[in-house]
Amino acid sequence: VSTQSTWAFRYIISLTANDHSGSQYVTAFQEVGQSLIGKDAKTLSQLQEQDPTYIQNLCKSLCFRPYVVRLRVKEEQANDDRRVKSVIQYIRPVDFVIESRHLLNEISRYNV
């Protein structure tokens, strides 16, 4: 009998998202993590082995940038304790041209 263990690096990223209404702890998993970081988890691990400060510098470069984010939010209850879990379903940097066009289209709908 032969047992063969296979595993792969995967993303589980905990973040704090902030906007004008406050902040929320959110989680990003594999596909969203790869989209945010721009590299697969195995490559990121290899880069971290080559340069121990790589992830720290990468995180600094990603902080305080505007993103368009879609969240899945659900409330769970365990032992009389309610918790809200937020998981990022989609994330991308803000494209100000696209966002401006969208806002102008919405404003034009008011016929003012």
The first five atom37 places (N, CA, C, CB, O) and aatype in JSON, in Angstrom:
{
  "aatype": [19, 15, 16, 5, 15, 16, 17, 0, 13, 1, 18, 9, 9, 15, 10, 16, 0, 2, 3, 8, 15, 7, 15, 5, 18, 19, 16, 0, 13, 5, 6, 19, 7, 5, 15, 10, 9, 7, 11, 3, 0, 11, 16, 10, 15, 5, 10, 5, 6, 5, 3, 14, 16, 18, 9, 5, 2, 10, 4, 11, 15, 10, 4, 13, 1, 14, 18, 19, 19, 1, 10, 1, 19, 11, 6, 6, 5, 0, 2, 3, 3, 1, 1, 19, 11, 15, 19, 9, 5, 18, 9, 1, 14, 19, 3, 13, 19, 9, 6, 15, 1, 8, 10, 10, 2, 6, 9, 15, 1, 18, 2, 19],
  "atom_mask": [
    [1, 1, 1, 1, 1],
    [1, 1, 1, 1, 1],
    [1, 1, 1, 1, 1],
    [1, 1, 1, 1, 1],
    [1, 1, 1, 1, 1],
    [1, 1, 1, 1, 1],
    [1, 1, 1, 1, 1],
    [1, 1, 1, 1, 1],
    [1, 1, 1, 1, 1],
    [1, 1, 1, 1, 1],
    [1, 1, 1, 1, 1],
    [1, 1, 1, 1, 1],
    [1, 1, 1, 1, 1],
    [1, 1, 1, 1, 1],
    [1, 1, 1, 1, 1],
    [1, 1, 1, 1, 1],
    [1, 1, 1, 1, 1],
    [1, 1, 1, 1, 1],
    [1, 1, 1, 1, 1],
    [1, 1, 1, 1, 1],
    [1, 1, 1, 1, 1],
    [1, 1, 1, 0, 1],
    [1, 1, 1, 1, 1],
    [1, 1, 1, 1, 1],
    [1, 1, 1, 1, 1],
    [1, 1, 1, 1, 1],
    [1, 1, 1, 1, 1],
    [1, 1, 1, 1, 1],
    [1, 1, 1, 1, 1],
    [1, 1, 1, 1, 1],
    [1, 1, 1, 1, 1],
    [1, 1, 1, 1, 1],
    [1, 1, 1, 0, 1],
    [1, 1, 1, 1, 1],
    [1, 1, 1, 1, 1],
    [1, 1, 1, 1, 1],
    [1, 1, 1, 1, 1],
    [1, 1, 1, 0, 1],
    [1, 1, 1, 1, 1],
    [1, 1, 1, 1, 1],
    [1, 1, 1, 1, 1],
    [1, 1, 1, 1, 1],
    [1, 1, 1, 1, 1],
    [1, 1, 1, 1, 1],
    [1, 1, 1, 1, 1],
    [1, 1, 1, 1, 1],
    [1, 1, 1, 1, 1],
    [1, 1, 1, 1, 1],
    [1, 1, 1, 1, 1],
    [1, 1, 1, 1, 1],
    [1, 1, 1, 1, 1],
    [1, 1, 1, 1, 1],
    [1, 1, 1, 1, 1],
    [1, 1, 1, 1, 1],
    [1, 1, 1, 1, 1],
    [1, 1, 1, 1, 1],
    [1, 1, 1, 1, 1],
    [1, 1, 1, 1, 1],
    [1, 1, 1, 1, 1],
    [1, 1, 1, 1, 1],
    [1, 1, 1, 1, 1],
    [1, 1, 1, 1, 1],
    [1, 1, 1, 1, 1],
    [1, 1, 1, 1, 1],
    [1, 1, 1, 1, 1],
    [1, 1, 1, 1, 1],
    [1, 1, 1, 1, 1],
    [1, 1, 1, 1, 1],
    [1, 1, 1, 1, 1],
    [1, 1, 1, 1, 1],
    [1, 1, 1, 1, 1],
    [1, 1, 1, 1, 1],
    [1, 1, 1, 1, 1],
    [1, 1, 1, 1, 1],
    [1, 1, 1, 1, 1],
    [1, 1, 1, 1, 1],
    [1, 1, 1, 1, 1],
    [1, 1, 1, 1, 1],
    [1, 1, 1, 1, 1],
    [1, 1, 1, 1, 1],
    [1, 1, 1, 1, 1],
    [1, 1, 1, 1, 1],
    [1, 1, 1, 1, 1],
    [1, 1, 1, 1, 1],
    [1, 1, 1, 1, 1],
    [1, 1, 1, 1, 1],
    [1, 1, 1, 1, 1],
    [1, 1, 1, 1, 1],
    [1, 1, 1, 1, 1],
    [1, 1, 1, 1, 1],
    [1, 1, 1, 1, 1],
    [1, 1, 1, 1, 1],
    [1, 1, 1, 1, 1],
    [1, 1, 1, 1, 1],
    [1, 1, 1, 1, 1],
    [1, 1, 1, 1, 1],
    [1, 1, 1, 1, 1],
    [1, 1, 1, 1, 1],
    [1, 1, 1, 1, 1],
    [1, 1, 1, 1, 1],
    [1, 1, 1, 1, 1],
    [1, 1, 1, 1, 1],
    [1, 1, 1, 1, 1],
    [1, 1, 1, 1, 1],
    [1, 1, 1, 1, 1],
    [1, 1, 1, 1, 1],
    [1, 1, 1, 1, 1],
    [1, 1, 1, 1, 1],
    [1, 1, 1, 1, 1],
    [1, 1, 1, 1, 1],
    [1, 1, 1, 1, 1],
    [1, 1, 1, 1, 1]
  ],
  "atom_positions": [
    [[0.85, -1.18, 0.0], [0.0, 0.0, 0.0], [0.89, 1.23, 0.0], [-0.96, 0.0, 1.22], [1.79, 1.38, 0.83]],
    [[0.61, 2.1, -0.93], [1.4, 3.31, -1.06], [0.51, 4.51, -0.77], [2.04, 3.42, -2.46], [-0.56, 4.67, -1.36]],
    [[0.96, 5.34, 0.12], [0.23, 6.59, 0.36], [1.05, 7.72, -0.21], [-0.04, 6.82, 1.89], [2.26, 7.83, 0.0]],
    [[0.38, 8.53, -0.93], [1.06, 9.64, -1.57], [0.38, 10.92, -1.13], [1.05, 9.5, -3.13], [-0.8, 11.14, -1.41]],
    [[1.11, 11.76, -0.45], [0.51, 13.02, -0.02], [0.86, 14.11, -1.03], [1.0, 13.41, 1.4], [2.02, 14.32, -1.38]],
    [[-0.15, 14.77, -1.47], [0.06, 15.91, -2.36], [-0.57, 17.12, -1.71], [-0.54, 15.65, -3.78], [-1.66, 17.04, -1.15]],
    [[0.09, 18.2, -1.79], [-0.44, 19.44, -1.25], [0.04, 20.58, -2.12], [-0.02, 19.64, 0.22], [0.99, 20.46, -2.89]],
    [[-0.64, 21.68, -1.96], [-0.29, 22.87, -2.73], [-0.42, 24.1, -1.84], [-1.2, 23.0, -3.99], [-1.24, 24.14, -0.92]],
    [[0.4, 25.08, -2.12], [0.26, 26.36, -1.42], [-1.05, 26.99, -1.82], [1.46, 27.3, -1.74], [-1.42, 26.98, -3.0]],
    [[-1.77, 27.55, -0.84], [-3.04, 28.21, -1.11], [-3.12, 29.48, -0.27], [-4.25, 27.26, -0.8], [-2.49, 29.59, 0.79]],
    [[-3.88, 30.44, -0.76], [-4.06, 31.7, -0.04], [-5.23, 31.62, 0.94], [-4.28, 32.84, -1.03], [-6.31, 31.14, 0.6]],
    [[-4.99, 32.09, 2.14], [-6.02, 32.46, 3.1], [-5.5, 33.77, 3.71], [-6.29, 31.32, 4.21], [-4.59, 33.76, 4.53]],
    [[-6.09, 34.87, 3.3], [-5.59, 36.19, 3.69], [-6.64, 36.91, 4.54], [-5.23, 37.04, 2.45], [-7.79, 37.03, 4.13]],
    [[-6.24, 37.37, 5.72], [-7.11, 38.18, 6.57], [-6.72, 39.64, 6.39], [-7.0, 37.75, 8.08], [-5.55, 40.0, 6.49]],
    [[-7.72, 40.46, 6.13], [-7.5, 41.89, 5.87], [-8.48, 42.73, 6.66], [-7.64, 42.19, 4.36], [-9.48, 42.23, 7.18]],
    [[-8.19, 43.99, 6.74], [-9.14, 44.97, 7.26], [-9.49, 45.9, 6.11], [-8.57, 45.77, 8.49], [-8.61, 46.53, 5.52]],
    [[-10.78, 45.97, 5.78], [-11.25, 46.86, 4.72], [-11.85, 48.1, 5.39], [-12.31, 46.15, 3.8], [-12.59, 47.99, 6.36]],
    [[-11.51, 49.26, 4.85], [-11.98, 50.53, 5.41], [-12.64, 51.36, 4.33], [-10.83, 51.31, 6.06], [-12.2, 51.37, 3.18]],
    [[-13.7, 52.05, 4.7], [-14.29, 53.06, 3.83], [-14.87, 54.15, 4.71], [-15.4, 52.45, 2.9], [-14.59, 54.2, 5.91]],
    [[-15.68, 55.04, 4.12], [-16.2, 56.19, 4.87], [-17.13, 55.76, 6.01], [-16.94, 57.12, 3.94], [-17.37, 56.55, 6.93]],
    [[-17.66, 54.54, 5.98], [-18.61, 54.1, 7.0], [-17.95, 53.35, 8.15], [-19.67, 53.23, 6.37], [-18.59, 53.11, 9.18]],
    [[-16.68, 52.97, 8.01], [-16.01, 52.25, 9.07], [-15.06, 51.21, 8.53], [0.0, 0.0, 0.0], [-14.58, 51.31, 7.4]],
    [[-14.8, 50.19, 9.36], [-13.88, 49.13, 8.94], [-14.5, 47.77, 9.22], [-12.51, 49.26, 9.66], [-15.39, 47.64, 10.06]],
    [[-14.02, 46.77, 8.5], [-14.55, 45.42, 8.63], [-13.42, 44.43, 8.38], [-15.73, 45.18, 7.64], [-12.64, 44.6, 7.44]],
    [[-13.33, 43.41, 9.21], [-12.38, 42.33, 8.94], [-12.95, 41.47, 7.83], [-12.1, 41.49, 10.22], [-14.12, 41.1, 7.86]],
    [[-12.12, 41.14, 6.85], [-12.55, 40.33, 5.71], [-11.5, 39.25, 5.45], [-12.77, 41.22, 4.44], [-10.35, 39.37, 5.87]],
    [[-11.92, 38.22, 4.75], [-11.04, 37.12, 4.39], [-11.03, 36.96, 2.89], [-11.46, 35.81, 5.09], [-12.07, 37.08, 2.23]],
    [[-9.87, 36.68, 2.34], [-9.73, 36.39, 0.91], [-9.11, 35.01, 0.77], [-8.86, 37.48, 0.19], [-8.13, 34.68, 1.44]],
    [[-9.68, 34.21, -0.12], [-9.17, 32.87, -0.35], [-8.44, 32.8, -1.69], [-10.31, 31.84, -0.32], [-8.15, 33.84, -2.28]],
    [[-8.16, 31.64, -2.15], [-7.22, 31.36, -3.24], [-7.32, 32.29, -4.46], [-7.44, 29.98, -3.7], [-6.37, 33.03, -4.73]],
    [[-8.44, 32.27, -5.18], [-8.53, 33.03, -6.44], [-8.43, 34.53, -6.19], [-9.84, 32.7, -7.16], [-7.77, 35.25, -6.94]],
    [[-9.1, 35.0, -5.14], [-9.06, 36.43, -4.82], [-7.66, 36.82, -4.34], [-10.12, 36.78, -3.74], [-7.16, 37.89, -4.7]],
    [[-7.03, 35.98, -3.56], [-5.67, 36.25, -3.1], [-4.7, 36.36, -4.25], [0.0, 0.0, 0.0], [-3.84, 37.24, -4.27]],
    [[-4.84, 35.46, -5.21], [-3.97, 35.51, -6.39], [-4.23, 36.77, -7.21], [-4.18, 34.26, -7.27], [-3.3, 37.37, -7.74]],
    [[-5.49, 37.17, -7.3], [-5.83, 38.39, -8.02], [-5.24, 39.62, -7.32], [-7.35, 38.54, -8.15], [-4.73, 40.52, -7.97]],
    [[-5.32, 39.64, -6.0], [-4.81, 40.77, -5.23], [-3.28, 40.83, -5.26], [-5.3, 40.68, -3.78], [-2.71, 41.9, -5.48]],
    [[-2.63, 39.71, -5.04], [-1.18, 39.66, -4.96], [-0.53, 39.7, -6.34], [-0.74, 38.41, -4.22], [0.54, 40.27, -6.52]],
    [[-1.19, 39.08, -7.32], [-0.65, 39.05, -8.67], [0.28, 37.88, -8.92], [0.0, 0.0, 0.0], [0.91, 37.81, -9.97]],
    [[0.36, 36.96, -7.96], [1.21, 35.78, -8.1], [0.49, 34.61, -7.44], [2.63, 36.02, -7.46], [-0.32, 34.8, -6.53]],
    [[0.8, 33.4, -7.9], [0.23, 32.24, -7.21], [0.98, 32.05, -5.89], [0.32, 30.96, -8.09], [2.08, 32.56, -5.71]],
    [[0.38, 31.31, -4.98], [0.92, 31.17, -3.63], [2.27, 30.46, -3.62], [-0.07, 30.41, -2.75], [3.13, 30.78, -2.79]],
    [[2.49, 29.51, -4.5], [3.77, 28.81, -4.55], [4.89, 29.76, -4.95], [3.7, 27.63, -5.53], [5.97, 29.73, -4.35]],
    [[4.64, 30.59, -5.96], [5.64, 31.58, -6.39], [5.94, 32.56, -5.27], [5.16, 32.33, -7.64], [7.1, 32.92, -5.05]],
    [[4.9, 32.99, -4.56], [5.09, 33.92, -3.44], [5.96, 33.28, -2.36], [3.73, 34.35, -2.85], [6.82, 33.94, -1.78]],
    [[5.73, 32.01, -2.08], [6.54, 31.3, -1.09], [8.0, 31.24, -1.51], [5.99, 29.88, -0.87], [8.9, 31.44, -0.69]],
    [[8.25, 30.97, -2.79], [9.62, 30.92, -3.3], [10.3, 32.28, -3.2], [9.63, 30.42, -4.74], [11.48, 32.37, -2.85]],
    [[9.56, 33.34, -3.52], [10.12, 34.69, -3.43], [10.43, 35.04, -1.97], [9.15, 35.73, -4.03], [11.43, 35.72, -1.7]],
    [[9.6, 34.6, -1.04], [9.83, 34.85, 0.38], [11.08, 34.11, 0.86], [8.61, 34.41, 1.21], [11.82, 34.63, 1.7]],
    [[11.33, 32.92, 0.33], [12.55, 32.18, 0.7], [13.81, 32.9, 0.2], [12.5, 30.75, 0.12], [14.83, 32.89, 0.88]],
    [[13.73, 33.53, -0.96], [14.87, 34.25, -1.51], [15.11, 35.57, -0.8], [14.66, 34.51, -2.99], [16.25, 35.98, -0.59]],
    [[14.01, 36.25, -0.41], [14.1, 37.55, 0.26], [13.12, 37.57, 1.42], [13.83, 38.72, -0.74], [11.92, 37.74, 1.2]],
    [[13.6, 37.41, 2.66], [12.7, 37.34, 3.82], [11.81, 38.58, 4.01], [13.5, 37.14, 5.05], [10.8, 38.5, 4.71]],
    [[12.17, 39.7, 3.41], [11.34, 40.91, 3.57], [10.35, 41.09, 2.42], [12.24, 42.14, 3.67], [9.63, 42.09, 2.37]],
    [[10.3, 40.13, 1.49], [9.47, 40.28, 0.29], [7.99, 40.47, 0.62], [9.64, 39.08, -0.61], [7.36, 41.4, 0.11]],
    [[7.44, 39.62, 1.46], [6.01, 39.72, 1.77], [5.71, 41.0, 2.53], [5.54, 38.49, 2.59], [4.69, 41.65, 2.28]],
    [[6.57, 41.37, 3.45], [6.38, 42.61, 4.2], [6.35, 43.81, 3.25], [7.5, 42.79, 5.25], [5.49, 44.68, 3.37]],
    [[7.27, 43.87, 2.32], [7.3, 44.96, 1.34], [6.09, 44.92, 0.41], [8.6, 44.9, 0.52], [5.54, 45.96, 0.05]],
    [[5.69, 43.72, 0.03], [4.51, 43.58, -0.83], [3.27, 44.09, -0.11], [4.32, 42.1, -1.23], [2.47, 44.82, -0.71]],
    [[3.1, 43.72, 1.14], [1.94, 44.19, 1.91], [1.93, 45.71, 2.04], [1.93, 43.55, 3.3], [0.87, 46.33, 1.92]],
    [[3.07, 46.29, 2.27], [3.15, 47.75, 2.36], [2.73, 48.39, 1.04], [4.58, 48.19, 2.72], [2.09, 49.44, 1.04]],
    [[3.1, 47.77, -0.08], [2.75, 48.35, -1.38], [1.26, 48.22, -1.69], [3.57, 47.68, -2.47], [0.74, 48.98, -2.51]],
    [[0.58, 47.28, -1.06], [-0.85, 47.08, -1.32], [-1.76, 47.85, -0.38], [-1.18, 45.61, -1.23], [-2.95, 48.01, -0.65]],
    [[-1.22, 48.34, 0.72], [-2.03, 49.05, 1.71], [-2.45, 50.43, 1.23], [-1.26, 49.19, 3.02], [-1.75, 51.08, 0.45]],
    [[-3.61, 50.87, 1.71], [-4.12, 52.22, 1.49], [-4.27, 52.56, 0.02], [-3.21, 53.23, 2.15], [-4.02, 53.7, -0.39]],
    [[-4.68, 51.59, -0.77], [-5.0, 51.8, -2.18], [-6.49, 51.55, -2.36], [-4.15, 50.86, -3.12], [-7.07, 50.7, -1.67]],
    [[-7.11, 52.27, -3.25], [-8.55, 52.04, -3.46], [-8.8, 50.8, -4.32], [-9.2, 53.27, -4.13], [-8.13, 50.58, -5.33]],
    [[-9.76, 50.0, -3.9], [-10.15, 48.79, -4.62], [-11.67, 48.75, -4.75], [-9.63, 47.53, -3.9], [-12.39, 49.3, -3.93]],
    [[-12.14, 48.09, -5.79], [-13.55, 47.75, -5.92], [-13.66, 46.33, -5.39], [-14.08, 47.88, -7.43], [-12.97, 45.43, -5.86]],
    [[-14.54, 46.14, -4.41], [-14.63, 44.85, -3.72], [-16.08, 44.4, -3.66], [-14.03, 44.94, -2.3], [-16.98, 45.2, -3.39]],
    [[-16.31, 43.13, -3.92], [-17.63, 42.52, -3.7], [-17.46, 41.52, -2.56], [-18.19, 41.81, -5.02], [-16.59, 40.64, -2.61]],
    [[-18.3, 41.66, -1.54], [-18.21, 40.8, -0.36], [-19.41, 39.87, -0.26], [-18.1, 41.65, 0.91], [-20.51, 40.2, -0.7]],
    [[-19.18, 38.71, 0.31], [-20.27, 37.84, 0.76], [-20.26, 37.95, 2.27], [-20.1, 36.33, 0.25], [-19.27, 37.63, 2.93]],
    [[-21.37, 38.4, 2.83], [-21.45, 38.64, 4.26], [-22.55, 37.76, 4.83], [-21.71, 40.15, 4.58], [-23.67, 37.74, 4.32]],
    [[-22.22, 37.04, 5.89], [-23.26, 36.26, 6.55], [-23.02, 36.27, 8.05], [-23.29, 34.81, 6.01], [-21.9, 36.35, 8.54]],
    [[-24.14, 36.19, 8.74], [-24.09, 36.19, 10.2], [-24.21, 34.76, 10.69], [-25.22, 37.08, 10.79], [-25.06, 34.0, 10.23]],
    [[-23.34, 34.4, 11.61], [-23.36, 33.07, 12.2], [-23.51, 33.2, 13.7], [-22.09, 32.28, 11.84], [-23.07, 34.18, 14.31]],
    [[-24.14, 32.21, 14.28], [-24.32, 32.23, 15.72], [-23.78, 30.94, 16.3], [-25.81, 32.42, 16.1], [-24.1, 29.84, 15.83]],
    [[-22.94, 31.08, 17.32], [-22.39, 29.93, 18.01], [-22.27, 30.27, 19.49], [-21.01, 29.53, 17.42], [-21.69, 31.29, 19.86]],
    [[-22.83, 29.42, 20.32], [-22.77, 29.63, 21.78], [-23.28, 31.01, 22.18], [-21.34, 29.44, 22.29], [-22.62, 31.72, 22.94]],
    [[-24.43, 31.38, 21.69], [-25.05, 32.68, 21.99], [-24.18, 33.86, 21.6], [-25.38, 32.76, 23.46], [-24.32, 34.95, 22.16]],
    [[-23.29, 33.66, 20.67], [-22.41, 34.72, 20.19], [-22.63, 34.87, 18.69], [-20.91, 34.41, 20.52], [-22.42, 33.92, 17.93]],
    [[-23.04, 36.05, 18.27], [-23.24, 36.32, 16.85], [-21.99, 36.92, 16.24], [-24.43, 37.25, 16.64], [-21.38, 37.83, 16.8]],
    [[-21.63, 36.38, 15.1], [-20.46, 36.9, 14.38], [-20.84, 37.14, 12.93], [-19.26, 35.93, 14.48], [-21.59, 36.37, 12.33]],
    [[-20.3, 38.2, 12.4], [-20.49, 38.5, 10.99], [-19.21, 38.11, 10.26], [-20.85, 40.02, 10.76], [-18.13, 38.6, 10.58]],
    [[-19.35, 37.21, 9.27], [-18.19, 36.79, 8.48], [-18.3, 37.42, 7.11], [-18.1, 35.25, 8.38], [-19.33, 37.31, 6.44]],
    [[-17.22, 38.07, 6.69], [-17.17, 38.71, 5.38], [-16.05, 38.08, 4.57], [-16.95, 40.25, 5.51], [-14.9, 38.03, 5.0]],
    [[-16.41, 37.6, 3.38], [-15.44, 36.96, 2.49], [-15.42, 37.73, 1.17], [-15.78, 35.45, 2.25], [-16.48, 38.0, 0.59]],
    [[-14.24, 38.08, 0.71], [-14.12, 38.8, -0.56], [-14.4, 37.83, -1.7], [-12.7, 39.44, -0.71], [-13.76, 36.78, -1.81]],
    [[-15.36, 38.18, -2.54], [-15.7, 37.39, -3.71], [-14.99, 37.89, -4.96], [-17.2, 37.39, -3.93], [-14.73, 37.13, -5.89]],
    [[-14.68, 39.2, -4.97], [-14.1, 39.83, -6.15], [-13.36, 41.07, -5.69], [-15.19, 40.18, -7.23], [-13.85, 41.8, -4.82]],
    [[-12.19, 41.31, -6.25], [-11.44, 42.53, -5.94], [-10.65, 42.97, -7.16], [-10.5, 42.31, -4.72], [-10.1, 42.14, -7.89]],
    [[-10.6, 44.27, -7.36], [-9.77, 44.84, -8.42], [-9.45, 46.28, -8.04], [-10.49, 44.77, -9.82], [-10.22, 46.91, -7.32]],
    [[-8.31, 46.8, -8.52], [-8.0, 48.21, -8.27], [-9.06, 49.1, -8.94], [-6.59, 48.57, -8.8], [-9.63, 48.73, -9.97]],
    [[-9.31, 50.24, -8.35], [-10.27, 51.19, -8.92], [-9.73, 51.72, -10.24], [-10.56, 52.36, -7.93], [-8.6, 52.2, -10.31]],
    [[-10.54, 51.63, -11.27], [-10.24, 52.26, -12.56], [-11.07, 53.54, -12.58], [-10.57, 51.31, -13.81], [-12.28, 53.48, -12.78]],
    [[-10.43, 54.67, -12.36], [-11.17, 55.92, -12.19], [-11.93, 56.34, -13.44], [-10.23, 57.02, -11.78], [-12.95, 57.01, -13.33]],
    [[-11.46, 55.97, -14.61], [-12.18, 56.29, -15.85], [-13.5, 55.53, -15.88], [-11.31, 55.94, -17.09], [-14.55, 56.12, -16.15]],
    [[-13.46, 54.25, -15.62], [-14.69, 53.44, -15.62], [-15.64, 53.92, -14.54], [-14.36, 51.95, -15.42], [-16.84, 54.06, -14.79]],
    [[-15.14, 54.16, -13.35], [-15.99, 54.61, -12.25], [-16.61, 55.98, -12.54], [-15.19, 54.66, -10.94], [-17.77, 56.22, -12.2]],
    [[-15.84, 56.88, -13.16], [-16.37, 58.2, -13.5], [-17.47, 58.09, -14.54], [-15.25, 59.11, -14.03], [-18.5, 58.76, -14.43]],
    [[-17.28, 57.25, -15.55], [-18.33, 57.04, -16.56], [-19.59, 56.49, -15.92], [-17.84, 56.09, -17.67], [-20.7, 56.92, -16.24]],
    [[-19.42, 55.54, -15.03], [-20.58, 54.96, -14.34], [-21.34, 56.03, -13.55], [-20.13, 53.82, -13.4], [-22.56, 56.1, -13.62]],
    [[-20.61, 56.85, -12.81], [-21.26, 57.91, -12.04], [-21.95, 58.93, -12.94], [-20.23, 58.61, -11.15], [-23.06, 59.38, -12.63]],
    [[-21.31, 59.3, -14.04], [-21.94, 60.25, -14.97], [-23.21, 59.67, -15.58], [-20.96, 60.63, -16.09], [-24.19, 60.39, -15.75]],
    [[-23.2, 58.38, -15.9], [-24.41, 57.73, -16.41], [-25.51, 57.73, -15.37], [-24.11, 56.3, -16.86], [-26.68, 57.96, -15.69]],
    [[-25.16, 57.47, -14.13], [-26.16, 57.47, -13.06], [-26.73, 58.88, -12.84], [-25.55, 56.94, -11.75], [-27.93, 59.04, -12.65]],
    [[-25.88, 59.88, -12.88], [-26.33, 61.27, -12.72], [-27.24, 61.67, -13.87], [-25.13, 62.23, -12.63], [-28.25, 62.34, -13.65]],
    [[-26.91, 61.27, -15.1], [-27.72, 61.64, -16.26], [-29.11, 61.03, -16.21], [-27.03, 61.22, -17.53], [-30.03, 61.55, -16.83]],
    [[-29.28, 59.95, -15.5], [-30.6, 59.32, -15.36], [-31.57, 60.2, -14.6], [-30.48, 57.99, -14.65], [-32.79, 60.01, -14.72]],
    [[-31.08, 61.16, -13.84], [-31.94, 62.06, -13.07], [-32.51, 63.19, -13.93], [-31.17, 62.65, -11.91], [-33.43, 63.88, -13.48]],
    [[-32.01, 63.39, -15.14], [-32.48, 64.43, -16.07], [-32.51, 65.8, -15.42], [-33.87, 64.08, -16.58], [-33.47, 66.55, -15.61]],
    [[-31.51, 66.12, -14.69], [-31.44, 67.43, -14.02], [-30.59, 68.37, -14.82], [-30.89, 67.31, -12.6], [-30.41, 69.53, -14.43]]
  ]
}
